Structures are given as C-alpha cells and as structure tokens.
Amino acid sequence: MKRVGVIGSGVVGRTLASGFLHHGYEVTIGTREPQKLAEWVASTGGRGRVAGVAATAEQAEIVVLAVRGLAAEQAVALAGPERLAGKTVFDATNPIAEGSPEHGVLRLFTGHEESLMERLQKTAPQARFVKAWSCAGSALMVDPQLPGGPPTMFICGDDPGAKREAVTILEQFGWEVEDLGGVEAARAIEPLCILLCIPGFLRNDWRHAFKMLR
C-alpha cells in the first residue's frame, strides 16, 4: 500500500489518518505541534507516525489536506508546492469564515465564482488536487453505515488519473462516488458543507450524508 501523508491534526485529520491505517496504508500526520498527537499515536499501536508538514509532504505518495479552510493556503505553502508536484492531493477543506453560524447557517469566505480548491490549485499548480470528504461529517467519513446504503461522495479535479485513484480509495472507505468534473465544480461542492451542517447546529443531528439518486 502507498504512503499517505495527512496534513492537519484536528478531528478530520485524525479520523482520515486512522481510516487509511485501517485500510492498510502507511500513514503520517504532518503538524506543527507533534506533541499533541501522542494519544493518537498510542491509539494506533505505534503504527501511525507524526512529522513536520514539509517532511510529511516529502515522504508521502498520497497527500490529504485536512485543515481549517482559513489555514489551507498556508498549509500548502508549508508543505511546499514542489513536494506536492505530481502527487494526488485530497482536498478535504471548506472555506468556512470566522464567526458563529446564523440560525445554523455557516458563512463562507469565497464567492460564487471561486472556490478554495481553485486557490489551492493555483498555489501548487503541479499537484493533482481532488476535492473529497468536504461534503461529509467526520463521524461518517470512514466506512459509513446508514439505512439508505452507501452515501455519495462528490469529487472534482482536473487530473483524470488522480480522480481514478481517489475513486478506488473512496470506494474502499465505503462510499459511492460522483465525479462532477473539473476544479471549477468545487464552487458547487464546497457550499454543501453549509447544508450538511444545518441539522447539526439546529438539532445536534450529525449522522446524515448526501446521496445521488437516479
């Protein structure tokens, strides 16, 4: 199995890192505060590793960007665009602005004509970005079990090979996949986080996901 580098040590980063470990990958979490991940490393029986952001990007064959949207461009810069070049980079970020939700509705810092993923692709133009996991809650990112069967993960990106690799991994993780095309489709995918989160903020209901029906 390939070496996966997860950039981000929050709930999403740890969840996806543990998921990749569960599915047989070698995993390193890249962080500026490795001491905060001692408990996570212990929970993996020592199989999970921790390193700096640049070192994680350097050694990884697949990269997962799982940081707050406000920190995403800085995280890509710390990783180094040259270290991400030619690699599949899962973009699990959302452009959520500072401030509390208004009646459960989040605010984004991007407009209708731009996505965060497009900004990241411009920052690291040789990276093979694929939008994924941005429209799912952390509790269901790995092996989701819902009465309606496998939920749908909406993805996009400009590199067909990277998207094929993403589909294989997402199906391993228990998802159906809907490829919405090029990077511009992230303008539609990223705002799904607003809709996903409304039931959570209003009713503390987080165990739901999207599904494409035909």
C-alpha positions as CSV (number, residue, x, y, z in Angstrom):
1,M,0.0,0.0,0.0
2,K,1.1,3.6,-0.6
3,R,2.4,6.0,1.9
4,V,-0.2,8.6,2.9
5,G,0.6,12.0,4.5
6,V,-2.3,13.7,6.2
7,I,-1.7,17.4,6.7
8,G,-3.8,18.5,9.7
9,S,-4.1,17.2,13.2
10,G,-7.7,18.1,14.0
11,V,-10.7,15.7,14.2
12,V,-10.9,15.4,10.4
13,G,-7.2,14.8,10.0
14,R,-7.1,12.2,12.8
15,T,-10.2,10.5,11.5
16,L,-8.9,10.1,8.0
17,A,-5.5,9.1,9.1
18,S,-7.0,6.3,11.2
19,G,-9.2,5.3,8.3
20,F,-6.2,5.0,6.0
21,L,-4.4,2.9,8.6
22,H,-7.4,0.7,9.0
23,H,-7.4,0.1,5.3
24,G,-3.8,-0.9,5.2
25,Y,-1.9,2.2,4.2
26,E,1.2,3.7,5.9
27,V,0.2,6.9,7.4
28,T,2.0,10.0,8.8
29,I,0.2,13.1,10.1
30,G,2.0,16.4,9.4
31,T,1.7,19.0,12.1
32,R,3.5,21.9,13.6
33,E,2.6,20.6,17.1
34,P,3.6,16.9,17.2
35,Q,3.4,16.6,21.0
36,K,-0.4,17.0,20.7
37,L,-0.7,13.7,18.8
38,A,0.9,11.4,21.4
39,E,-2.5,10.0,22.3
40,W,-3.4,9.3,18.6
41,V,-0.1,7.5,18.0
42,A,-0.7,5.4,21.1
43,S,-4.2,4.6,19.8
44,T,-2.7,3.2,16.6
45,G,-0.4,0.8,18.5
46,G,2.5,2.9,17.2
47,R,1.7,2.3,13.5
48,G,0.7,5.9,13.0
49,R,3.6,8.4,12.6
50,V,3.9,12.1,13.2
51,A,6.3,14.5,11.4
52,G,6.5,18.1,10.3
53,V,4.4,19.4,7.5
54,A,7.2,19.6,4.9
55,A,8.6,16.2,5.9
56,T,5.2,14.6,5.6
57,A,4.6,16.0,2.2
58,E,8.1,14.9,1.1
59,Q,7.7,11.3,2.0
60,A,4.1,10.8,1.1
61,E,2.9,9.3,-2.2
62,I,-0.7,10.5,-1.5
63,V,-1.4,13.7,0.5
64,V,-4.6,14.6,2.3
65,L,-5.2,18.2,3.2
66,A,-7.4,18.3,6.3
67,V,-7.0,21.7,7.9
68,R,-9.3,24.6,8.5
69,G,-10.2,26.4,5.3
70,L,-8.7,29.6,6.7
71,A,-5.3,27.9,7.1
72,A,-5.4,25.8,3.9
73,E,-3.3,28.1,1.7
74,Q,-0.7,28.5,4.4
75,A,-0.6,24.7,4.9
76,V,0.0,24.2,1.2
77,A,2.8,26.7,1.3
78,L,4.4,25.0,4.4
79,A,4.1,21.6,2.6
80,G,5.9,23.1,-0.4
81,P,4.3,23.1,-3.8
82,E,7.4,21.4,-5.2
83,R,6.9,18.5,-2.7
84,L,3.3,18.1,-3.8
85,A,4.1,18.2,-7.5
86,G,2.8,15.1,-9.4
87,K,1.0,13.7,-6.3
88,T,-2.7,13.1,-5.7
89,V,-3.7,15.6,-3.1
90,F,-7.1,15.0,-1.5
91,D,-8.6,18.4,-0.6
92,A,-11.0,17.9,2.4
93,T,-11.1,21.6,3.2
94,N,-14.0,24.1,3.2
95,P,-13.9,27.9,3.0
96,I,-15.7,28.5,6.3
97,A,-15.4,32.0,7.5
98,E,-14.8,33.1,11.1
99,G,-17.9,33.7,13.2
100,S,-20.8,31.8,14.5
101,P,-23.5,30.3,12.3
102,E,-26.6,32.4,11.8
103,H,-29.6,30.2,12.6
104,G,-27.4,27.2,11.8
105,V,-26.1,28.6,8.5
106,L,-22.3,28.9,8.1
107,R,-20.7,31.7,6.2
108,L,-18.0,31.2,3.5
109,F,-15.1,33.5,2.6
110,T,-15.3,32.7,-1.1
111,G,-17.8,33.9,-3.6
112,H,-19.9,32.1,-6.3
113,E,-17.2,32.5,-8.9
114,E,-14.3,31.0,-7.0
115,S,-13.6,28.0,-4.7
116,L,-11.0,27.4,-2.1
117,M,-9.8,24.4,-4.1
118,E,-9.1,26.7,-7.1
119,R,-7.0,28.9,-4.9
120,L,-5.1,25.9,-3.7
121,Q,-4.6,24.5,-7.2
122,K,-3.1,27.9,-8.2
123,T,-0.8,27.8,-5.1
124,A,0.5,24.3,-6.1
125,P,-0.2,24.1,-9.9
126,Q,1.7,20.8,-10.4
127,A,-0.2,19.0,-7.6
128,R,-3.1,16.7,-8.7
129,F,-5.9,18.0,-6.4
130,V,-9.1,16.1,-5.9
131,K,-11.9,17.5,-3.9
132,A,-13.2,14.9,-1.5
133,W,-14.5,14.4,2.1
134,S,-15.5,18.1,2.2
135,C,-19.2,17.3,2.0
136,A,-19.2,14.7,4.8
137,G,-19.2,14.9,8.6
138,S,-16.2,13.4,10.4
139,A,-18.3,10.7,12.1
140,L,-19.2,9.2,8.7
141,M,-16.0,9.8,6.7
142,V,-14.7,6.2,7.1
143,D,-17.0,3.2,6.4
144,P,-20.3,5.0,6.8
145,Q,-23.2,2.8,7.8
146,L,-26.6,4.3,7.0
147,P,-30.0,2.7,6.4
148,G,-30.1,4.1,2.8
149,G,-26.9,2.3,1.8
150,P,-23.6,3.8,0.8
151,P,-23.8,7.6,0.6
152,T,-22.4,9.7,-2.3
153,M,-19.1,11.5,-2.2
154,F,-19.0,14.3,-4.7
155,I,-15.5,14.8,-6.1
156,C,-13.9,17.0,-8.7
157,G,-10.4,17.9,-10.1
158,D,-8.6,18.4,-13.4
159,D,-6.4,15.2,-13.4
160,P,-8.2,12.1,-14.6
161,G,-5.6,9.8,-13.1
162,A,-5.8,11.4,-9.7
163,K,-9.6,11.1,-9.7
164,R,-9.4,7.4,-10.6
165,E,-7.1,6.9,-7.7
166,A,-9.5,8.8,-5.5
167,V,-12.4,6.7,-6.6
168,T,-10.6,3.5,-5.7
169,I,-9.8,4.8,-2.2
170,L,-13.2,6.3,-1.6
171,E,-14.9,3.0,-2.5
172,Q,-12.5,1.2,-0.1
173,F,-13.8,3.7,2.5
174,G,-17.4,2.7,1.8
175,W,-18.6,5.5,-0.5
176,E,-20.3,5.7,-3.9
177,V,-18.5,8.4,-5.9
178,E,-20.0,11.1,-8.2
179,D,-17.4,12.8,-10.3
180,L,-18.6,16.3,-11.1
181,G,-15.7,17.3,-13.5
182,G,-13.0,19.9,-13.3
183,V,-11.8,22.0,-10.4
184,E,-14.5,24.7,-11.1
185,A,-17.1,22.2,-9.7
186,A,-15.7,22.8,-6.3
187,R,-17.7,26.0,-6.4
188,A,-20.8,23.8,-6.0
189,I,-19.3,21.1,-3.8
190,E,-17.8,23.3,-1.1
191,P,-21.1,25.1,-0.2
192,L,-22.7,21.7,0.5
193,C,-20.9,21.9,3.9
194,I,-23.5,24.6,4.8
195,L,-26.4,22.3,4.1
196,L,-24.7,19.4,5.8
197,C,-24.2,21.3,9.0
198,I,-27.6,22.9,9.4
199,P,-29.3,19.9,11.1
200,G,-26.2,19.5,13.3
201,F,-26.3,23.1,14.6
202,L,-30.0,23.3,15.0
203,R,-30.8,19.8,16.3
204,N,-27.4,18.2,17.2
205,D,-28.0,15.7,14.3
206,W,-24.7,14.9,12.6
207,R,-25.4,11.3,11.3
208,H,-26.5,12.0,7.8
209,A,-25.0,12.2,4.4
210,F,-25.8,13.1,0.8
211,K,-26.9,10.5,-1.8
212,M,-27.3,10.9,-5.6
213,L,-30.5,9.2,-6.8
214,R,-31.4,8.4,-10.4
